[in-house]
């Protein structure tokens, strides 16, 4: 197997993936994420591991599986790995994974959709993805995305859950038109308007919409048929972190839908 030096153009390209999207490839170096991706149909373009590190037997098995799955496999030195890795506790493995961008036609049979409207922080979107995976919510729409679905930081924050859930990155206009045409009940997450989240039954085709950390939900959503839903606050703060709030709504919807 070829060992790549730090100045190899392939290493330069992989380093660039940490900052921007190139050909829909996503940089991933979190072990949990890589384990998740290995067990899916997602395409691994490049797999790299540090051959100067000691690995447990289960990680050795994972390395062998990744070599078989990836289109290209290489080794690197510890110095090159230190140059590439995003965080301290990674395990010496790096993948570039092809992110599949979905279209709305792919969502026709999905009854439980989550919509993130202009969210700006990868950690918040990652939390929502992980909650969606845990609850079997079916699809994600990123509206007027500030954080691109191919973001390396998003992949890290979601622990690979963004590769498990079909995702479309669309404009507000495309999204609202499709949801209305396909008879979804739209629930707008609000700080204090509408009904408490415990008062809805969340049956049928639903879309839970949460808005930007700074600006909230795009006001144009309110021009169309919708339901406002809020989470009661009993302390001195008037709102929750959007990742926490979305997770509460998603779990509540899941519990109610299971009781139908």
N, C-alpha and C positions, 0 to 999 in steps of 0.2 A: 504493500500500500504506500502511496506517495505521502511524504511528510512535507508539509508546507512551511516555508520560512515566513517570518514576520513581514517581510517586504514583498511577499507574493501578491499579485493582483487579486487573487481570490480572497485573501485575508482583508485587503483594502475594501473590496466590495461588501464583504460580510460586516465589517465595521460600519460602513455607510448605512446598512440596514437598521442599525440601532437608532438612526436619526431620521430616516425617511423611507418611504415605500419605493421599492424597485421591482417592477414586474410582478406585483401582488405577492411578493415573498415576505415572510415574517421571520425575524430573528428570535430564536427561543433558546435559552440556556438554563432554565429552571427545571430541575430533575422531575418534579411532580408533573409539570406541563408536558415534558418529553414523554413520560410514561403514558400519560393520557393520549397524546397524539399517536404514539406507536400502535395503540390498540384500535385506531380508527382507519377510515379509508383516505384520510388526508395525505396528500402527496408531499413527501420529504424530498426536496431537491438536493440538499447537501447536508451530510452529517460529518462532523469533525469531533475527534476526541483526543485528549492529551495522553500520549502513551508513556509519559514519565510519572504518572500517578498510580497509586495502588487502588484497586477496585474490589468491592465485595462481590461474592459470587453472583448475586442477583443482578448487580449492575453489569457484570461481564456478560450475562445472558441478554440483558437489554442492549448492550453494545453490538453483540452479534446479530440481534434482530434488526437493529437500526442499519447496520451495514447491508443487510439483505434488502431492506425496504427502500433505502435512499438511492436516488439516481447517481449520486457521487459521494464517495467516502474518502476521508483523509485523516492523517494524524498531525498533531502539532506538538511543539515543545511546551514546557511549563511556562516559559517566558512569554510565548505567543498567546497562550491561553490567558495569562494574567492581563495581557494587553486587550484581549477581546471581551472578557467576561463583564457582565453588568453588575454583579453583586458578590458579596463575600462568600456566601454559603452554597454556591453552585458546585456541581459534582464533576466537572471536567468534560462535560458533553455539550455540544452546540449543534443545533439544527436550523436550517432555513426551510420553512414550510410554506407551501403554496396555499394562500387563503382563497377560498371559493366565495366570490361575490354572488349572492342570490338575487333573483328578480321576483317581483310580486306574484307572478304566475306560480312560483314555487310554494307560495303560502296559501293557496286556495283551500287546502284541506286543514289548515291550522286554525284552531278555535281559540287559542290563548296566546296573544301576542303582547310583547312589551315594547313600548316606544320610548326612546331616549331623545328628547328634544334639545339639541345643542349643548349637551353635557360637555364639560371642558376638562375634567380631571380623570385620567385613566383609572385611578384607584376606585373611583365611584362606579364607573361602568363595569370594571372587573368584579366588584362586589355584586352587582346586579346579575351579571352573567353566572356567577357561582350560585346565586340564589335560584336563578332560572333552571340551572342544571339539577339542583337539589329537589326542586318542586315539579319538574317535568313541564315547565312552561315551554311553549313550542317554537317560538321564533322571536327574533329581535329586529327592530327597525331603528336605525340610527338616522335621525332627521337632521338635515343641515349640519352634518357631523363636523365638529371641531377636532375631535380625536378620531383619526381614521381607523377603521376596523383592522388594518394591517399593522397598527402600531406595536412596536416591540414592548413598550411599557404596558399596553393594554393586555398583551399576551401574558406578561409576567403577573399582572394584577389579577387576571381571571384564572390563573393556574391552568390554562389550556382550555377552559370551558368555552371560550369564544370559538374554538374549533369544533365544538360539539353541537352548537346551536346554529341553525341557518340564520344568516344575517343579511339584511339589505341596507345599503346606505343610500338614502333618497332625500329629495326635497320635501318640504312641508306640503306643497301643492300636490305632488304625486301621492303622498301618503294619505292625506285626508280624502282625496278623491277616491282612492281605492278602498279605504275602510268604509266609507259611506256606501259606495256601490255594492259592497259585499256584506252589508248589513251587520257590521260590528257595533256593539255597544261600546262607546268610548268613555272611559273613566279618566278624568283629569285630576291628578294629584294636586291638592290645594293645601295651603297652610291652615285655613280656617273656614272655608266656604263649603256649602253643600251639606251632605250628610256624613256622619261618622262612618269610617270604613267598615264598622261592624253591622251597619244597617242594610247593606246590599247582599244579594245572593250570588252575583257574578256568574249567572248561568248563560248558556248559549255562546255565541262568538263574541269575545271581548278583547279590547285593547286597553291596557293600562299605560297612561302617558305620564311621564315625569319630566320636569323641566330643568333648564340650566341652573347651576349653582348660584349664579349671580343674578340672573334675570327672570328665573321662573319659566313657565310655559309661554310660548309664543301666543300673544293675545288673539291671533286669528283662529285658534282652535275654538274659542268661545262663540264664534259666529255660526257654528254648526251644532247639530244635535249632540248632546253630551250629558254626562253625569259628573257632578263635582263630588270629590271624596276627600275627606281630611282625616288626620290622625289626632285625636284629642291630646293636648299638652297640659300636664298638671304641675309643671315647674315654672321657672322664671323665663326660660327660653320659649320663643314662639314657633320654632320649627326644628325638624330633624335634618341631619345630613341626608342628602338625596339618595345615597346608596342604602342607608338604613331604612328610610321611609319607603322606598320602592320594595325593599325586601319584605317589610311588614305587609304591604298591600298584596304582593305576589303570594305570600304564604296564606293570608286570609282568603284570597280568591281560590287558592288550591284547596283549602280545607272545605270551603263552601261547595265547590264543584264536586268534591268527592261524596258529598251528602245528598246530591240531587236524586 
